[in-house]
Amino acid sequence: MAQTACGIDIGGSGIKAALVDLATGEFSSERLRIDTPRPATPEAVADVCRRLLDELGVGPDVPVGIAFPAPVIHGVIPFMANLDESWVGIDVDALMDRVLGRDVVPLNDADAAGLAEIAYGAAKGVDGIVIITTLGTGIGTAIVHDGKLLPNTELGHLEIDGHDAEKRASSGQKTLQDLSWKKWAKRLQRYYSHVEMLFSPDLFVVGGGVSKNHEKFMPLLDLKTPMVPAALFNTAGIVGAAWYAAQQRQRP
Ligand code: BGC
């Protein structure tokens, strides 16, 4: 596998990129961040990716993975919950080929975070079913079984008590609705116990920026499944995208 790859993480407020040392899962360049353009149309976002790759000096031989806040089915985005709607139906490979003039490997952002936690973080070497959730503007999920990802799960959109789950329990909603940790934890309890009932995981890994404050809400949850904070905090999207791109490059 390549020694170095580049990861780009497209988020609602910022687009972040870095080179990653694949032996350690650590950044081997500085992390660059450019505000997400408004509106975040495919062309505008692709242009930011181009600027980031230029600034990092990423050569044509370095694999590039791009994490999107949406499922990516065979290179195409079928729906977009938290970025511009004009992404729906976009063929990401063709778009990036046109704007960047190179191959990239697109994937879902929570899948990227999950892969990073498996390769380098809190779920390294864990057998059985691991569910990685990212709590941010939305709720992203990755399901891994014996180290193998089941891609594009969208458990943030489970309908619970008549609501789209992420509209109740994401950390974005905590901020928007100014919920206390205790009130938010009640919503998380409802969410995680439902996911637990459906999937009987062996481990939950909780990522997203808010996982830095895990001691504020994790002890309030009562679940059968062990739950740990992500080890990579907010670098997981970039690291997982880079790792996945290098893996894909290796395949015949
Ligand atoms: C999207 C997922 C994404 C998650 C976190 C959800 O709204 O549907 O694909 O992983 O937000 O960004």
Boltz pocket constraint, residues with backbone or C-beta under 6 A from the ligand:
constraints:
  - pocket:
      binder: B
      contacts: [[A, 68], [A, 69], [A, 70], [A, 71], [A, 79], [A, 81], [A, 82], [A, 108], [A, 109], [A, 110], [A, 111], [A, 134], [A, 136], [A, 137], [A, 138], [A, 139], [A, 140], [A, 141], [A, 153], [A, 154], [A, 156], [A, 166]]
      max_distance: 6.0
